[in-house]
Amino acid sequence: MEHVLNDTDFLVSQTDSKGKIIFANEDFCKIAGYTLEELIGQPHSIVRHPDMPKAAFQDLWETVRSGKVWKGYVKNSTKNGGFYWVFATVYPNIECGDSSGGYLSCRRKPSVEEIKKAEELYKTMR
Protein backbone atom coordinates (compact mmCIF):
# COMPACT_ATOMS: atom_id res chain seq x y z
CA MET A 1 0.00 0.00 0.00
CA GLU A 2 1.34 3.41 -0.95
CA HIS A 3 1.76 6.13 1.64
CA VAL A 4 1.61 9.51 -0.10
CA LEU A 5 3.55 12.21 1.69
CA ASN A 6 1.89 15.47 2.68
CA ASP A 7 3.19 18.63 1.03
CA THR A 8 4.67 19.68 4.38
CA ASP A 9 6.45 16.38 5.16
CA PHE A 10 10.23 16.75 5.25
CA LEU A 11 12.17 13.61 6.06
CA VAL A 12 15.69 14.01 7.44
CA SER A 13 18.21 11.37 8.41
CA GLN A 14 21.92 11.31 9.06
CA THR A 15 24.23 8.33 8.78
CA ASP A 16 27.78 7.60 9.74
CA SER A 17 30.36 6.98 7.03
CA LYS A 18 29.21 3.35 6.71
CA GLY A 19 25.55 4.25 6.15
CA LYS A 20 24.25 3.40 9.64
CA ILE A 21 21.54 5.76 10.89
CA ILE A 22 22.64 8.11 13.68
CA PHE A 23 19.71 10.57 13.43
CA ALA A 24 16.16 10.48 12.06
CA ASN A 25 13.56 13.21 12.41
CA GLU A 26 9.93 12.73 13.41
CA ASP A 27 8.59 12.83 9.82
CA PHE A 28 10.96 10.05 8.72
CA CYS A 29 10.01 7.87 11.70
CA LYS A 30 6.28 8.49 11.19
CA ILE A 31 6.24 7.77 7.46
CA ALA A 32 8.61 4.78 7.54
CA GLY A 33 6.71 3.38 10.53
CA TYR A 34 9.69 2.94 12.85
CA THR A 35 10.50 4.45 16.20
CA LEU A 36 13.71 6.44 16.50
CA GLU A 37 15.11 3.67 18.70
CA GLU A 38 14.41 1.08 15.99
CA LEU A 39 16.24 3.15 13.35
CA ILE A 40 19.36 4.24 15.26
CA GLY A 41 22.28 1.97 14.40
CA GLN A 42 20.49 0.30 11.48
CA PRO A 43 21.77 0.54 7.91
CA HIS A 44 19.78 3.14 5.94
CA SER A 45 18.91 0.30 3.58
CA ILE A 46 16.34 -0.78 6.20
CA VAL A 47 13.89 1.30 4.13
CA ARG A 48 15.18 0.23 0.69
CA HIS A 49 12.39 -1.02 -1.55
CA PRO A 50 13.15 -4.05 -3.75
CA ASP A 51 11.82 -2.19 -6.82
CA MET A 52 14.75 0.23 -6.64
CA PRO A 53 17.50 -0.66 -9.12
CA LYS A 54 20.94 -1.30 -7.64
CA ALA A 55 22.38 1.09 -10.24
CA ALA A 56 20.52 4.02 -8.64
CA PHE A 57 22.16 3.40 -5.26
CA GLN A 58 25.52 2.75 -6.92
CA ASP A 59 25.24 6.21 -8.49
CA LEU A 60 24.22 7.72 -5.15
CA TRP A 61 27.19 6.21 -3.30
CA GLU A 62 29.72 7.06 -6.02
CA THR A 63 28.46 10.65 -6.05
CA VAL A 64 28.51 11.30 -2.29
CA ARG A 65 31.78 9.42 -1.71
CA SER A 66 33.38 11.74 -4.28
CA GLY A 67 32.24 14.73 -2.18
CA LYS A 68 29.31 15.77 -4.39
CA VAL A 69 25.63 16.20 -3.57
CA TRP A 70 23.26 13.57 -5.04
CA LYS A 71 19.64 14.26 -5.94
CA GLY A 72 17.09 11.76 -7.14
CA TYR A 73 13.81 9.95 -6.69
CA VAL A 74 13.64 6.99 -4.33
CA LYS A 75 10.95 4.45 -3.59
CA ASN A 76 11.27 3.32 0.03
CA SER A 77 9.60 0.60 2.08
CA THR A 78 7.67 1.10 5.28
CA LYS A 79 7.93 -1.19 8.28
CA ASN A 80 4.46 -2.60 7.61
CA GLY A 81 5.27 -3.55 4.00
CA GLY A 82 3.95 -0.44 2.28
CA PHE A 83 5.97 2.06 0.29
CA TYR A 84 6.45 5.77 -0.28
CA TRP A 85 8.23 7.91 -2.87
CA VAL A 86 10.56 10.80 -2.04
CA PHE A 87 12.74 13.30 -3.84
CA ALA A 88 16.02 12.98 -1.97
CA THR A 89 19.02 15.26 -1.65
CA VAL A 90 22.00 13.54 -0.05
CA TYR A 91 24.89 15.62 1.26
CA PRO A 92 28.36 14.09 1.79
CA ASN A 93 30.87 14.36 4.61
CA ILE A 94 28.58 15.85 7.22
CA GLU A 95 30.31 15.80 10.60
CA CYS A 96 28.35 16.11 13.80
CA GLY A 97 29.66 15.75 17.33
CA ASP A 98 32.30 13.04 17.43
CA SER A 99 31.23 11.63 14.06
CA SER A 100 34.00 11.02 11.56
CA GLY A 101 31.84 12.17 8.71
CA GLY A 102 28.81 10.68 7.12
CA TYR A 103 25.81 11.65 5.08
CA LEU A 104 22.73 13.81 5.51
CA SER A 105 19.61 13.03 3.51
CA CYS A 106 16.71 15.45 3.17
CA ARG A 107 13.58 14.23 1.44
CA ARG A 108 10.32 15.80 0.27
CA LYS A 109 7.18 14.79 -1.58
CA PRO A 110 7.67 14.36 -5.34
CA SER A 111 4.90 15.17 -7.81
CA VAL A 112 2.88 12.43 -9.49
CA GLU A 113 4.59 13.32 -12.78
CA GLU A 114 8.06 13.05 -11.21
CA ILE A 115 7.21 9.62 -9.82
CA LYS A 116 5.97 8.41 -13.23
CA LYS A 117 9.22 9.56 -14.87
CA ALA A 118 11.31 7.86 -12.18
CA GLU A 119 9.34 4.61 -12.53
CA GLU A 120 9.90 4.62 -16.30
CA LEU A 121 13.62 5.32 -15.90
CA TYR A 122 14.06 2.65 -13.23
CA LYS A 123 12.42 0.04 -15.48
CA THR A 124 15.41 0.50 -17.83
CA MET A 125 18.00 0.03 -15.05
CA ARG A 126 19.23 -2.95 -13.10
Secondary structure as the mmCIF struct_conf table of DSSP 4:
data_model
#
loop_
_struct_conf.conf_type_id
_struct_conf.id
_struct_conf.beg_label_comp_id
_struct_conf.beg_label_asym_id
_struct_conf.beg_label_seq_id
_struct_conf.end_label_comp_id
_struct_conf.end_label_asym_id
_struct_conf.end_label_seq_id
STRN STRN1 GLU A 2 GLU A 2
HELX_LH_PP_P HELX_LH_PP_P1 VAL A 4 ASN A 6
TURN_TY1_P TURN_TY1_P1 ASP A 7 THR A 8
STRN STRN2 LEU A 11 ASP A 16
TURN_TY1_P TURN_TY1_P2 SER A 17 LYS A 18
BEND BEND1 GLY A 19 GLY A 19
STRN STRN3 LYS A 20 LYS A 20
STRN STRN4 ILE A 21 ALA A 24
HELX_RH_AL_P HELX_RH_AL_P1 GLU A 26 ALA A 32
TURN_TY1_P TURN_TY1_P3 GLY A 33 GLY A 33
HELX_RH_AL_P HELX_RH_AL_P2 LEU A 36 LEU A 39
TURN_TY1_P TURN_TY1_P4 ILE A 40 GLY A 41
BEND BEND2 GLN A 42 GLN A 42
STRN STRN5 PRO A 43 PRO A 43
HELX_RH_3T_P HELX_RH_3T_P1 HIS A 44 VAL A 47
STRN STRN6 ARG A 48 ARG A 48
TURN_TY1_P TURN_TY1_P5 PRO A 50 ASP A 51
BEND BEND3 MET A 52 MET A 52
HELX_RH_AL_P HELX_RH_AL_P3 LYS A 54 ARG A 65
TURN_TY1_P TURN_TY1_P6 SER A 66 GLY A 67
STRN STRN7 TRP A 70 SER A 77
TURN_TY1_P TURN_TY1_P7 LYS A 79 ASN A 80
BEND BEND4 GLY A 81 GLY A 81
STRN STRN8 PHE A 83 PRO A 92
TURN_TY1_P TURN_TY1_P8 GLY A 97 ASP A 98
STRN STRN9 GLY A 102 ARG A 108
HELX_LH_PP_P HELX_LH_PP_P2 LYS A 109 SER A 111
HELX_RH_AL_P HELX_RH_AL_P4 VAL A 112 LYS A 123
TURN_TY1_P TURN_TY1_P9 THR A 124 THR A 124
#
